[in-house]
């Protein structure tokens, strides 16, 4: 029987309500957490092996332990609900279908670190998701699970929803903090890290929605049970957002280390229309693309996907069939990153635009044989050269697409119509001024 850590309530009627959540063991983990000393609770989360599910994969408990102890400054929690990575929509499901799980996770984290105010930063387009969360939060306040003297334990906690304006860069933790403070959402140089200097210059924990939502199960069942799921280095389960050319797109929860074909073939029903698999982006649009052969031999955990030449990222899997033009697909991705760059760092501001213009030129049939090497050269000079990861997010797809599907890029040279799609350039790929 498959273990469901986060999605166990997704199919239940009115799963977002307090009554349904409590009927399935909701807030029992919070009570177990309150019975523990904060330091012991942090060690329990460390022992579970829970790693951040926003993309970085850093140990959640270790991150909490970096917050200074004995400081006279207030401590804050920022919940990253700014799910803007193309191909990723698993946090959206949690917010819609089980918001109390996130609220319970917020309480557990706040007790462990000594936080009395938590902000939930929503993606600007998450109108219905924020409404659903705020409805659940009202129930939690009414039941006394948050607010003054939470659950009668003498612990005060305020949870404040905050809506962003739809900027991809605010999904980066320091860009999120800048936006939350009322500034333009531009990432900060690190160090100092948010654990020491975060919101309003105070110690801050930034955790992703899925990360915090795993905490109730861990507290109810114990760190050992969670660490027993998945692999030695990639413990627990993961939500996968699957989109693209599959029969059954959606969100699926699997143990770490599950073979990728289990997700693609058994759960998603295989490639749509019985067509052949061409490529898979396993972790959201910013990670390297995998060929069909690489994908079908891969396992779904941090180490295995890295060994296969890609990254787990946010778990946003995009599946492409044999009729997909890889030049066209890369042009769409690079247009996105060029549009979303905050412009703070030259390699990102200029590089993302150059990558897009080069790929677009190739797709129009106006490229030259040297353009592929230019793409690789520009991408190589963008990696690791900016304050945040957006520059790398544009560079990694460019390098992997061109390297693994170079023949397809070469086939576009001098052809006004796409050799794969059979159609000409589309106005949808024109950059806005």
Secondary structure as UniProt FT lines:
FT   TURN            8..11
FT   TURN            13..16
FT   HELIX           18..23
FT   TURN            24..27
FT   HELIX           28..34
FT   HELIX           38..48
FT   TURN            53..56
FT   HELIX           60..65
FT   STRAND          76..81
FT   TURN            86..87
FT   HELIX           90..97
FT   HELIX           99..113
FT   STRAND          117..122
FT   TURN            124..125
FT   HELIX           127..143
FT   TURN            148..149
FT   HELIX           150..152
FT   STRAND          157..163
FT   HELIX           168..171
FT   HELIX           173..180
FT   TURN            181..182
FT   TURN            194..196
FT   HELIX           199..201
FT   STRAND          204..208
FT   HELIX           209..213
FT   HELIX           215..221
FT   HELIX           223..227
FT   STRAND          237..244
FT   STRAND          250..255
FT   TURN            256..257
FT   STRAND          258..259
FT   HELIX           260..261
FT   HELIX           262..267
FT   HELIX           272..274
FT   STRAND          277..281
FT   TURN            285..286
FT   STRAND          290..291
FT   HELIX           292..296
FT   STRAND          299..300
FT   HELIX           302..307
FT   TURN            308..309
FT   TURN            313..314
FT   STRAND          316..321
FT   TURN            322..323
FT   HELIX           326..340
FT   HELIX           346..363
FT   TURN            364..365
FT   TURN            369..370
FT   HELIX           371..382
FT   TURN            383..384
FT   HELIX           390..404
FT   HELIX           406..411
FT   TURN            412..414
FT   TURN            419..421
FT   HELIX           427..429
//
